[in-house]
Amino acid sequence: MVTDRCLAGTCVAQCRLVLLCGQVGVKGYGSTMASATRPMQIGVFLPNGGANMMGGKTSRWRDILALAQQVEQAGFDFVAVLDHFDDYREGWSTLAALAATTSTITLLSYVTCTTYRNPALVAKIADTVDEISDGRLILGLGAGDSPSEHHAYGYPTDRLVSRFEEALGIIRTLLREGHADYRGEFYSVNNCELHRKGPRPAGPPILIGNLGGKRMQRLTAQHADIWACSLPLTNNTLAGVDGPLADMRAACERHGRDFADLGKMVELVVQYPGGRAHEWAGSESWSHGALPLIEGAPNQVAETLLAFHAKGFDYANIWVEPCDASGFEQLARALEAFDRLSAAHMG
């Protein structure tokens, strides 16, 4: 019997979503994307938003492009573009433009809320951006965490995880197999063909960002290539990652996923003189209180990044303050120190 709905997360063979998605993520994405010489990939958020970026100014495309090219030349591994609507440039338009104007750096959507676009369209957009970039895309997906955006743009706000589960099945199947036929409670595709002709037969790796909860942990364990451990879970501290790591490991064990095969990304905030992180990292914005900020000389920041790698993270996704050329230049010095220290540790 094939059903139209997930069977309470049991993921038996008869569940349509398992037939769509497969049991686990594509093996190897989490490890093979890592730099041959850098033990942890390090990337930065680009300022495609306004109020909390670029000193509160509205970002212009020329600013975003200049910073992306600066980061690429400095040797960072990836750039992340937010897919929010409140006071942000549209994320996928920005990613497509970056795909055409950069050459080596990986591009990450962090993260695309699946209620904002039809899931088959998300697969089509991701496949196209992966083609433009010649295989440099990471597709970040999430269930959504911005009620104001949902209300402002008329998107549904109920049962977001259930909607995400159906959307994920469609997106992943189209990218991996090129074809999907599914009729669910929220989404349907009818003999849908992606006709993918991108640079990677299985499409881009899929990252899932979640704020905890057993259902999202299950979906991450079963279907993600990379898991994003976000700021609200960790409070920007080494001690804060222990709980989320243990929870994700347990989810992988429950659902037959090798935890070592799941790529792990930590989201961090690094502040330098002139940064404004204290304005948006105050206690009123975070359940654990004000965020402690990572600060200091290049070697100090590098040692902190190495400590997160020692916890098991393969990627560090960094909010830099100030989010401008000076902030990125200072972080580039920490990147150089990270490479020196990690080479010494491995030697």
N, C-alpha and C positions, 0 to 999 in steps of 0.2 A: 504494500500500500504506500503510495506517495501522497504526502499531505502538503497543504499550502502554507503551513505554519510550523515554526520550529517547535519540536516536541519537548518543551520545558527545559531546553539546554542539554538533553540527554545525548543528542547527536548520534542517534542510531542510524543505521544505513538507510532507513526508510525516510529520513527527514529531508525534505526538498532542499533546505538551505545547505545541508551537508553535501548533497548531490551537486549543488551549484558550486560550493566553495572548495570542497575537498576537506580533509581532516586537519591539515596544518598548513602553515605558510610555506612558501617556496624555499626549500632547503638551500642554505648557502648565502642568501642575500645579506644576512646579518654579519657574516664574516668576510665574504669575498670582496665587499665594497671597501673594507678598511685599507688604509694606506699601507704599502709594503714597508715603509720606514717609520711611520708614525703610529704608535700603539692605539691612539684614540683620535678619531676624526674630530676636528674642531671647526665650528662654523659660527656665524653671527646672524642675528636678525637685521634685515634691512628696514629702513624707516619709511614704509609705505603708508604710515599713519600720521596723524597730526599732533594731537594734544600732548601725548607722552613721548614724542619723538621730535628730533630736529629742533630742540629747544622750544617746543610748543608751536613751531611754525608748521604750516601746511606743507607737506612734502611735494616737491615737483619731480617730474620724471628725470630731468637732467641731474638732480641731486642723487636720486636713487641709482641711476646708471653710473655716475662718477664713483659713488661709494662701492658699488658692486665690482667695478673694475679695479679699484684700489685694493679691495679684499682679495680678489683673484690674483693680482700681482704680488701681494704679500704672502701668498702660499696657503691661505686658509682652504679648508676642504669643501665647505658648502656655505650657501647663504639661504636663509629662511625668509619667506614672505608670508605675512599674516593674511588669512582669508576672512577678514571682518569687514563690515559695511559702515559702522558708525565712524565717520571721520577718517576713512581709509580709502586709498586707491584700490580699485578692484584687483583682487589677488591674482587671478588667472591671466588677466590682460597683462599685468606686470610680469608674471613669470614667462609668458610667451615673448614679451619684448626682451627680457633678460636672456632667454634662450638664444635669441638671434644676435645678441650684442656681446656675449661672453663666449669663451671657448673651452675652458677646462674645469671650471668650478661646478660642483653639483648644486642643483636647484631643488629646494624643499618647499612644498606647500604646508604651512603649519597653522592650523590644520583646516582642511576643508570640511565644513559642516554639511552633512549629507542631506539636510532638509532644504538647503539653499538652491539646489539644482537637481533636475531629474538625474537619477543614478546612471542611466545609459549615456546621458550627455556628459557626465563627469568622466566616464571611461573614454569617451571620444575626445574630450578636451585633453585629458592626461596623455593619451596615445599621441595626439598631435604635438603637444609640447615636448614629449620625449623624442619625437622625430626631429623637431626643430633644433633641439639641443644635442642631437646625436647621442642619446642615451644617458643624459645627465640628470634625470628627474627622479626624485623620491616623492611619491604620492602620499601625503599625510591626510588622514581622515579622522573625523570625530563626530560625536552625536550632537554637539552644540551646547554652548554654555552662556549664550547672550540673549536673555529674554527681550531686551530692548530692541535688538536687531530683528528678532522674529516678529515682534509686534509691529515695528515700523514698516517692515516690508511685507507683512501679511502672511508670514509663514506659520505653519501649525506649531503649537507649543506642547502638545500632549504626546505622551508615549514616545519620547525621542529615542530611547534605546531600541525599542521595537522597530521604529522606522529605520534606524541606523543598521540594524541587523539585516533587514531586507535589502537596503541599498547596498551594503557591503557585499552581499551575495551576488547581486547583479554586476556591480563594478568589477569585482575580482574575477568572476567568470568570464566576462567580456574581454578583460585584459589578458587572462591566461589562456582562454580557449577560443576567443573570437566570436562566440555565439552564445546566446542565452534565450531561453523561453520560460517565462515564469509569471505566474499570476498570484499575487499576494494580497494581503489586506491593505497595504499602502501603495505598492508599486507593481506595475506589470510591464513586461516586455514580451512582444509577440514575434517569435522567430527572428530576433534581433541579431544582426550581423555587424561586427565592428569593422571587418575588412582591414584589420590592422596590418600595417606594412612598416612598422617602426623598426628601430635598430636592435631591439631585444625581443626574441620570440615570446617570452613570457610577460612582456611589458615591464613597466617600472616597478621597483619594490614598493610595498605598501607599509606605511607607518601608521600605527593607531595611537592616538592620544586619548587618555581617559583620566578621570578624576577619582578612580577607585570604583568599587562596586563589583560584585561577583559576576554580573552579566557582561559588563565591559571587559573585565579581566578574562572571562571565558573566551569572548570573541577575539581578544588580543592573542591569547594563547593558541587558539585554533588557526587563526587566519593572518596574523600580522607577520611581516618580515622584520619589522623594527617596532619596539615599544617606546613611547615617549613618556618619561617620568617627569611630570610637570611641576612648576613652582608651588601650586597650592598643596601638593602632596609632600614636598620636601622642605619648604621654608628656606631654601637656598643654603642648606647646611649639610655637612657630611653625615651627622647623626640622623638627619631627617630622611635619608634615603633608605635606611635599614628596613623600616616597616614596609614601604612600597616594594622593595626588592623581595622581601620574604613573602609578601602577598602574591606577587607575580610568579615567583618560583612555585608556590603552592598551587596556583591556578594551572601552571604548566603540568605539574605532576598529576593533577586531577583529570586533565584532558589529554594526556598522552603526548605532550610536547616536550622535546628536549630543551630545557631552559638555556643551555649553552648555545643552542642554534638560533635563539631569538636575539636579534640586535637590540641594544639597550641605549637609549639616549636620555641624557639628563639636561634639564633646562636650568640655566644659571644666570645670575645678574652680577656683572663686574662693573664697578664704578671707579672713575678717575676724577681728578680735580675738574670742577666745572660741570659735573654730571648732576642730573636732577632726579635720580632714582628715589631719593627720600620723599619726593612729592607724590609718587604713585605707589610706593612700597610701604606706606604707613599702616598702622595697626587696623585702621578702619576698613582696609581692603583685603585683609588676609585673616583667615580663621585662627592662625597660630600667633597672631601679633605681627608687629612690624618685621619686615624681612631684614635679617642681617645681610650686609652687602659684602661681597668679595672685593677687597681693595689691597693696595700695596705695590711694591716694586715688581718688575718683571719676574724675578725669581720666585717671589712670594706667590704671585698669581699662578705661575707654572707649577709650583709645588702643590697648590690646592687642586689644580686640574689633574695632576698625577694621582693625588689621593682619591679623587672621584673615579679615575680609571682603575685604581687598585680595588675599589668597591665592586667593579665588574662592568663599568660603562664603556661602550664602544664609541660613543658620540657625545660631545658637549655642545649644546646649542645656547649661545651666549647673547644676552641682552647687554649691550655696551652703553654705558653712560659716561660722557655725552655721546649720543648716537650720531656722530659726525666724523669728519676726516681726522680730527685730533684724537677722538676716542679710539677709532680703529687703528690709528698709528701706534698708540700706546699699547693696545692689545696685541698688535703685531710683534712688539718687542717681547711680550710674554710668550707668544707663539715660538719665537726664536729660542727663548730660554727653555720652553717645554721640550723642543727638539733636542737641545743640548743635554738637558737633564735626563730625558728618556733614553737617549743614546748611551749616556754614561751608566744608567741603571742596567740597561741590557748588556752592556759590555762587561 
